[in-house]
Amino acid sequence: MRELPKFSAIDPAKIVPSVQQAISDYKKAIEDACAKGVYTWNDFIVPLNQADKKFDDVWHPVVHLNGVTNTPELRKAFEKCLPAVTEFYNWAGQHEGLFKGYTALHESPEFSKLSKAQQTEINHELRDFKLSGFGLPEDKKKRFNEIASELSQLAAKFGNNLLDSTVGWSKVVTDRSLLEGLPESYLAGAKEKAEAKGLKDSWLLTLDFPSYRQVIMYAENRELRREIYEAYMTRASELGPNAGKWDNGPVMRDILRLSEEQARILGCSNYAELSLIPKMAGSTSEVFGFLRELAARAKPQAEKELADLRKFAAENLGMKELEPWDMTWAAEKQRKALYDIDDEQLRPYFPLERVLSGLFETAHRLYGISVKKHEGSVDVWNEDVRFFDVFDVDGSLIGHFYYDPFAREMKQSGAWMDTCLDLGKAPDGTVLEPVAYLCTNFTKPAKGEEARLTHDDVITIFHEFGHGLNLLLTAVDDAPGVTGINGVAWDTVELPSQFMENWCWEKDALSYISGRTDTGEPLPDDILKRLLDAKNFHSAMATVRQLEFALTDFTLFAEYDPEHGRTVEQITDEVRKEVRVVPTAPFDRFLCSFSHIFNGGYSAGYYSYKWAEVLAEDAYSKFEENGIFDRKTGDLFRKCILSVGGSCDPMEAFVAFRGRKPTIDALLRHTGITDVKK
C-alpha cells in the first residue's frame, strides 16, 4: 500500500514553514525543467508532475483538515498560507518558460505520438494559461494577481463565518413538553450534547443540519420551529440572533465584485462567461435557456403541489396560512397522511453498517469490484473515521478511501468527496493506487446505539460514493492532470454521483441495502411500495427550489454590477419571483450561507447539478432497458464514463456510452414531472 498522509503528525505551528518550503521546492523544479530546454513528455512534463505531487502531499492534507477539524490553531495557519499558495499558482500560471515549454511540446512531432490523455493534459494546461492571466500587460497582471489573492482569502472568510455562526447558536431546552413530536433517537442525542456541556436534565438544540432538519420537520411547537428556522436562515448575516457578528453580506458582495473585475481583465463580459470556458455548456445563453426551460416545465406542477399542501394544512392541521417554518413540518404530515410513511419509520431498516454493505454490493454487481474494511491501523483525524480497500474483478488492489460519517463541531456542513491521492506511477513503474475522502454529516448515535439513517441519508452516501468511483476506477495512469476527477468538466462532475442515487429506489437493491438492526429483515414490501409511491412527493417543488439556487447563482455572476446594475438583493428577488412558489421569510438571508458558490467551487456553476442530472438519468435509463444490474452495461459505463477521468470530451464520452446525445425525457420521467408546458 502506498504511503498515506500522517494526519496526527501535522502540527499547526509547523504548517506555515512546511508549506513555504514546499512552494520553494516547487518553484525550483519549475525553473530547472524550463532551464533544460528539452520539451518532451519525459524530460519536461514528468518532472513538473512529480513536483506538483510533492507539493500536494504537503498542502492538501492541511486543506482537508481545515474542513474536517477546523481548530483555531489550524485555521490560523491555513489562512496564513493562503496568500503564499495563491501567489505561487499565479506565478506558475503566468510563467513564460512554462508556457514556452508546453507550446513547444504541443507543436512538436512528439505530440501526435502521445496518448489521448497526455494530449488533453497539455491542451488543458495551455487553456489554463489564459485563465491564469498569462500574456496580460504588467499592470493588468498585477491587478489580476491581487484579485486572485483577495478571492482566496474571501472564500476562506466566507466558510469560517458560516462555520462559526452555525456553531455559535444553540438552544438549551429544559421543558420536555416543548419538544413534542421530535423522535426519541434525536432527543437522546440532544440530551447527550447537553450533558457534554455539563447541563443536566436538558436538551441542546444546534444548527448542524441533521439537528435543524429534525426540529423543522417534526417539532409540534410552532414557535420553536420559527426560532430555529430564523437562526438557520440568518446564519452569517446582518440579521438574526447573532446579527452582524459573522456577516457574510459584505464578503459575498466583494467576491462578486472581484470576480466580475477578474473576468473583464481576461477579456470576458462577466464571470459566468469566464467560468464556462472549461465546462461542457457552450454559452451563458445556453445555461439560462436550459434552466428556464426546466423551470417552465416544473413550475405549474410545483404550484399545484403547494396548493394541495395548503389545502391539506387548512383541512387537517387547522392552519389557514403556512409560514416558511411550517412548510417542511406540514409537508411531512401530508406525506404521512398520503403514503403512511415518514423518515423515522424507515430508520430502523437503514443501520449504517447495512447501508454500507449494500452500497458495496451494488458497486460489486455493477462493476465487479469489492470493498473491504482495511486490516491494520491507519492514521486518521477522528476516531469515527474508517478506511476501506477497493479490489478489482481479478482481486488486485485498485484504491482506498477514508469515510468520515458523522456531524461534529468544527467540521464543515454538508457531504462531499475529495481527492487524497491520485492514481499514478512510481519511477520504477509501480502503480500508486488512488485514495479518496468521503465525508457526510449524519447524526451520531447515542452511546451504545448503532447509527440509523433516513432514506435521504442513504441517497447521500450513494451520491458521494459515486464521486469516489470516478476517482477510484480511473484508468488514466499516464497523465495526472486528467486522471480521476482532474480535468473533468465541472458541469459533468455530478454525473457519476447522481447516477448512483438511482439504486436507492430499486426493490432488488433495497433488499440488501436495508435490514432491521434487530432482525436483519429487509424493507417489507408494503413499506417499500409506500416509499416508492412517495418518491416524487413534492418533486416539482424540490426542482424549482434547485432551479432558484442555480438561476440566482448564475445571474449574480453574469449580471451583478456593483456600480451601475441591480443589487444582490434585487437579483435574488427577481429570480424568486420568476421560479419560486413557496413563501419567503422577510429575514431570509440564505445567500449568506450559500457556501457552494462562495466557498465551494460552484461559482456560476450550481446549474451543474441539474445539467449533470439530465446526463445521469439518461444514462440510468440504459440500465432500465438492459437490467439494473446488467454487467455488460455496467462495464460500458465504467469504460466510457468512470475510467476516462478528464481525458475525454464529456459529450463524446456520453455518446460513446448511450449511443446518442442526452435528452431531458428521463429526468422528467424519473422526477414525475408530467404536468408540463409543451
N, C-alpha and C positions, 0 to 999 in steps of 0.2 A: 504494500500500500504506500502511496506517495506521502510525502511529509505534509502534515496539516498545520494550520495556524495554532500557535500556542497562546491561547487567549489569557490564561492565568498569568502569563509572564509579561503581559502588556502593562507597563507601569505608566500611568498618565504623566508622571514627571519626566519620563524619557521619550515621550511621543514626539515632541517638537524637534529635538536634536536628531532623532532617528529619521523622521520624515525629511528634514533638511539635508541629511547625509544622502538619503535615497535620491532626492532631487539632484544633488550634486553629481552622484554616480551616473544617473540617467543622462544628464547634460554631457558629461564626459563621453559616454558611449555614443551619443549622437554626433558629437564633434569628431570622434575617432572614425566613425563609419563614413562621415562625409569627407574627411581628410584623405581616406584611402583612394577615393575617386574611382572605385571599381563598382559599377552599378549592376550587379547580378543579384538574384534572389539570395543565394547563399552568402555572398560577401557583404551585401548591403541590408537586405530585409531581415535576415535571420538574427544578426547581432542587435538590430533595433527591437525586434520582438522579444529577444532574451532580456534586454534592458527593461522593456516595458513590464515583463513578468516579474522581474526583481523589485521594481517599484511597487507594483500591485501587491506583492507579498508583504510589503511594509504598510502601505496606506489602506488597502481595502479592509483588513481586519479592524482597523480603527473606525472606519466608516460604519461597518457593521455593528460594532459595539456601541457606537453613538446612537444607533436606532433601537437596540435591544436592552441596553443598560446605561441610560443617559445620566450618569452621576455628574455632580457639579465639576469634579476634577477632570473627568473625561471630556465633558462639554467644553471646558475652558481650553484644553489642549487642542481639541478638534477645531474650534473656532480660530485659534491662533495659527493653525496650519493652513486654513482655507486660503488666505491671500497668497501664500507662497505656492500652493498647489495650482491655483488658478493662474498665477503669473507664469508658472512653468509651462502649463498647457498652452497659454497664449504664445509664449516664446517658441515652443516647438511647432505650433500651428502656423507660425509666420517665419520659420527658419528657411532662408533661401537655399542653403545647402541640401536640406531635406527635400525641398520642392524640386530642386535640380536633379537629385538622385532618383526620385520617383518618376519624374518626367523622362529622364534618360532611359530608365528601365522600361517604361511604357512604350517608348519609341524604338526600343532595340529589337533585334531579331529574336532574342530570348523570350520576349513577352508572349509570342504566339505558341511557344512550347510549354509555357506554364499551365498548371491546372486551372480549371474554371474558377475554383475558389481563390487561387492566388491572383488571378487576373482581377477578380472582383475586389479583393482587398486593396490592390493598387489603385483601381478606379475609385474606390471609396475614399482612399487617402487623398487623391488629387481633388476630388469633390470637396472634401472637408477642409482643404487649404483655403478655399474661398470662404467657407463658413467660419473660418478662424481668423479672417481678416488679412490673409496674405495678399500682398500687392497693393494694399492701401497706401496713400500718401502718409508720411510720417505723422502729421497732425491728426489725421483720422485714425491711424493705427494706435496712437497714444490714447485717444479717447475711447476707441473700441476696447482696449485692454483695461482701462479704468472701469468701464461699464461691466465687463465680464467679472472683474473682481468684486464690484459692488453687488452684482446679481447673486453671486455665490454666497456672499455674506447675508444678503437679504433673505435668500431662501432658507438658510440655516436659522436666521432670526424668526422667520415665519413658523418654522417647525418647532422651535423652542418655545415660542409664545403659546402655540397651540397645546403643546405637552404640559407646560406649566399651568395654563388655565384649566386644563382637564383635571390635572392632579390637584389644583388649587381650590376646588369646590368639593364639599361633601356635606352630608346632612345626617346628623345623629337623631335617630328616632327612638324614643323610649316608650311610646304608646303603641302597643301591638295592633290596636284597632285601626290605626292609620294605614296599616299595610295590608288591609283586607284585599283578597284577590291575588296577591303575589304567591307564586309557587313556593312550597316548603323548601325545595332544593335551593332556591335563590335566598330565602330567608336564613337558611343555615349558613350560607356563605357570607351574607351581610352581617350576621352575628359574629362570625369568626373575624371579619375585618374589624369590627368594633372591639372585640377582645384583644386583638393585636395592638390596638391603640390604648389599651388599658381601660376600656369602657365596659362596664358590666351591665347586664340586663338591657342592652341596647342593640340597635341595628344601624350599620353605617351604609348609607347610600352614596354612590360615587358616579362620576360621569364617564368611566370607561364604558365602551359601547355595550358589552353584554349586560352590565348593570342598568344602564339607561334604558335599553330596549325592554327589559323585563318590567320596569316601572311604567313606561309609556304604553305598554301593551296590556298589562294585567291589573294595575292598581285601580281599585274602585274609587278611591278618594280623588275627586276631580282636581282639587286644589293641589294635591301632591303631584299629580301629572303636570299641571300647569307650571309648578315651581321647577321641576326638573327639566321640563321642556324649555323653559326660558333660560335656565342655566346652560343647557346644552347648545341652544341655538344662538346664544350670545357669547360663546367662548371666544376669547382673544379679540374682543371688540370694545367699543366705547360704551356699550350698554350692559345691563345685567348685573348680577351680584358682585362681580369683580370689574365693574365698569372702568375701562381705561388702564387697568393695571398691566395687561399684556395685549395691548391693542394692535391688531394686525391691519387695521384700516390703512394707516399711512404706509405700512410695509408693502401691501399689495398694490397700492397706487404707484409707489416708487418702482416696483417690479414691472408694472405695465408701462410706465413712462420710459424706463430704461430699455425695456425690450423693444419698444417702438423706435427709439433712437438707434439702437443697435441695428435693427433691420434696415433702417434708412441709410446708415453708414455703408451697409453691404449692398445697397442698390435695390432693395425691395420696398414695396409700397407700405408694408406693415409686417408685424412679426408673424402673423398667421401664414402669410405668403412665404416667408423665410423658412418657417418650420416644415413646410410641405416638401422642400427640396429633397430630403432623403426618404420621403414617405411614398406610399402607394397611390394615394389620391393625387390627382394632377393639378388641381387649382382650388382656390378658395371658393369659387362659384360652384364647383363640383361638390365640395363638402357641404356648403349651405343648401344646395339643392337636395342632396341626399337626406340631410336632417329634416328639412321642411317637408319633403315628400312623405317621409315616415311619420312625421307629426300629423300631417293631413289625414293619413290613413288611420292613425291610432286615436286621435283626439275625440272623434264622435263617440267611439266606444268608451273612452275614458269618462266623458261627460255622462254617459248613461250609467256607468258603474258608480259614479259619485251620486247621481240622482237616486239610484237604488239604495245606496248606503244611507243617504239622508232619510229616505222613506222608512227604511228599517229602523233607524235610530228614533224616529218620531213615533213609530207604531209599537216598538218593542222596548225601547230604553227611556221613553219619556223625554227625549231631547229634541226640542224644536230647532235648535241651532247647534251645529257641530263646530267647535273651535279647533284650531290646528292641533292642540294637545289631546283632543278627543278622537282624532281620526284613526290612529293605529288601534286604540282600545276598542272603538266601535267596530272597526273592520274585523278585528279578531272575534268579537261577539257575533258578527254577521257570518263569518266563515264557520264558526262553531254551529250556528243555527242551520246553515245551509248544508253543511257536509258532516257535521258531528265529528269534527277533528280540530285539534289545536297542537301547538308545539310541545306542550308539556305532556300530552298524551303519547307523543311519539318518542320522547327522550328515553324511556326505558328500553326501547328497541335499538337505540343507537349508542351503545357504550363505545368510547373512543377506540379501545383495542379492537373491537369487532369491525368498526368502520375502517380502520387502517388495514386490517387483514383483507377486508372486502375490496378496498381500493387497490391493494397489491394484486389481488386475484383478478380484478378487472384488467389491469395492465398485463398480467400474465396471459390472459385469454386473447387479448388484442395483439400483443407483440412477442409473446413467448418469454418475456423477461421474468426474473424472480427477484423479490426484495426480501432481505433478511436483516434482522437486528444484528448489528456488528458485535462480534465476540472480542472482548478486550476493552481496555479503557481508552477513552478519547477525551482530550481536554475540551471542556465546554464552558459557556459563560453563565449557565444557571443549572441547578440540579434537575430541573424538569426537562432539559434538552436531551433528545435521543439522537442516535447516529445509526444510519442504515447503509447496508451494502446492496448494490444492484448488480445482478448477474444476467448475462445474455443467454440465448437459447442453448448454446453449447456449454454453458457453465462458466464461461470466462467472466472475470470481473470487469464491469464497464463503468462503474461510478459509485458515488456515495452521496448522501445528503444528511444534513442536520435538520431536525424538526423541533421547533420551539412552539408548543401548543397553547400556552395559557397567558391571559392578560395579567399584568402586574404593574406596579408603579414604575415610572421611568422607562417604560417600553412604549414605543410609538404605537398608535392605534392602528386598526385595520389588519389586513392579511397581505403577505407579499412573498415573492420568491426572488432570490438574488443569486448571483454567481459568487461562489467562494473561490473555485479554481476551474479554469477552462481545460478542455481536452488538449493535450499537447504531446510532444515527444522530447525525451531527454537526448543529450548529444550522442549517446550510444544507440539511439533508436528505440529505447524502451518507451512504451506507451504510458503517458501520465493521464490517468483517468480523471474525468470532471467531477467536481463536488459542488453541490447546491446548498443554499439556505432556504428552508421553508418555514415561514412564521405565520401563526394565527393568533387570535386573541380570544380563545374560548374561555368560558367561566371555569376557574379552577375549582374542583370539587372540595367539599369539606373533608377534614381529616378522616381517613378510613373509608372514604367513599370513592367510587370509580367515576371518572368524568363521563357524563352522558350528554350527547349532542342533540340539538334540534336538527330537523331536516335541512334547514338553511345552513347550519354549520357543516353538515355533510357535503353540501354543494360547494362550500368554501374550500374545504380541504381537497376535494376533487379538482377544483379550479386551480389551486396553487400547484398541485402535483402535475397538472397538465403543463404548466410553465416549466416545472422541473424536468419533465420528459424532453422538452425542447432542448435543454442543456445536456441531459444525461444520454440521450440517444443520438446525439450528433455524430456524423461520420466524417466531419471535416477536421482532419488532423494535420494538415499542411499549411493552414492559413489562419493563425489565431484571430485575426481581425474579423473573420466571418464565421467562426465556429460557435456552436451553441446558440445563444441569443445575440451574440455580437453581430452587428451589421443588419439585423432583421429590421425591416421597415416598421416604424413604431405603430402604424395603424393596422398592422397584421400580427403584432406580437401577442395579442389576446386570442388569436385563433386556436392554438393548442389547448389553452386553459378553458375557454368557453365550450370547446368541443367536448372535453372530458365531463362536463356537467351533465350531459345527456344521460349517462348511465345511472345517475341518481334517481331517474324516473322510470327505469325499466324493471318490470317484475322479475325477470330472470336474474338481474343483477342485485336487486334488493333482497332476494332470497338469501344471499350470503353477505351482503353489506350490513344487514340488520340482524339482530339477535338479542333477545332479552338478557339483561345482566344476570337474572336469577335462573332462568331455564334454558337460555340459548335459542328459544323459539324465534324464528324469523317473523317479520311483519305479517300478521294474518291477512288473508285475502280480503276480508271485509274492510279492514283499516287501509290496506293498500288501495282498494277501489276508491275509498273516500279521499285518500291522499291524491290519487291521480285525477279524480273528479275536480279536486280543488286546485290542481296545478296552475291553472290560468285565472284563478280568482284575482281580480283587480290587476290583471296583467297589462291592460292598456293604461291604467293609471301609473303603474310602475314604468311603463315605456315612456310616457310623456314626461315623467319625472327625470329620467335619464336624459331625455332629449332637451329638457330645460337646462340641465347642467352642461350638456355638450354645446348647446347654442350660446349659452351665457359665456362659457369659456372662449369659444371661437370668435364670438362677436367682440368680446373685450380685447382680444389680441389682434383682431382685424380692424377695429374701428375706434378704439379708445384714443382720444386726443386730449391730453391734459390742458391744452391752452384754448383750443377752438371747438372742440367736439363735446359730445354728451359726457356726463359724469358716469362713474361706475354705477351709481345708484339708478340713473336714468336708463342705462343699457340693461341693467338687471330687471328693472320694472317692465321695459318694453318686451323683453323675452318672455317674462312671466305672463304678460297679457296675451302673447301670441300662442303659448303652448300649455301653460299651467291650468289645471282645473281645480285643485284643492285650494282652500283659503290660505292666505299668508298672514302670519302674525306681524303686527307693526314693529315688533322688536327683532324680527328675523335678521340675523347677520351671518347667514350660512357661509357667505363668501370668505369671511374671516377665518373659517376653519376648513376651507376647500384646499387641503394640502396637496391633493393630486396635481393641481395646476400651478400652485405657487411654491411647492417644495418637493414634488414627486415626479418630475419629468414629463408631465402631461400638459404643459403649457401649449395651448392651441392644439391639443391632441386628445382631449377627453372624448371627442367623437369616435376615437379608435375603438371604444368598447362596442358601439353599435355597428361600426364598419366591419370589425372582425367577427361580430356575432352573425352577420349575414354570411360570411365565409364559413364559420363554424357550423351553423345549422344546415347550410347547403352541403357541406362535407359529410355531416352526420346522416343526411338523407340517403347517401350512397350505402351506408350501413343498414339503414332501414330497408333498402331494396335488396341487399345481399345477405342480411343477417347481422344482428348487432354484435356478434362475436366471430364474424367471418374472418379467419386469419389471413386469407388472401387479401381482403380489403384492408385489414389492419397493417399488414406488411407493406402494402402500397402507400398507405398514409404515412407510415414510418419513413419509407424511402423518399417520397415526394415532398413531405412537409417537415417532419421532425428532424430528419438526418441532415438536411441541406444547410441548416443554420441561415446565415445571411448571404450565402454564396449564390443564391438563385433569385431571379426576379420573382416577386411574390405572385403576380398573375400567372407567370409561366409555371410556377410550382403548383398553383391551384389547378390550372387546366390540365397539367400532367396527371394529377390525381383524379379530378372529377370528369375529365373528358370534354369540358366546356367551361365557359366563363360563369361566374356566380350569378344567381338571381335572388331576389328578396322573398320569393314564394315560401321557401321552407321556414324562414324566420317568422313570417306572419302565421303560418300554419301551426308551428310549434308554440307560439305565444297565444294562440286562439284569437287573434285579431281578425275578425271576419266582417264586422260592420264597418267597411271601409269605403272611402270615396274613390271612385274609379276615375 
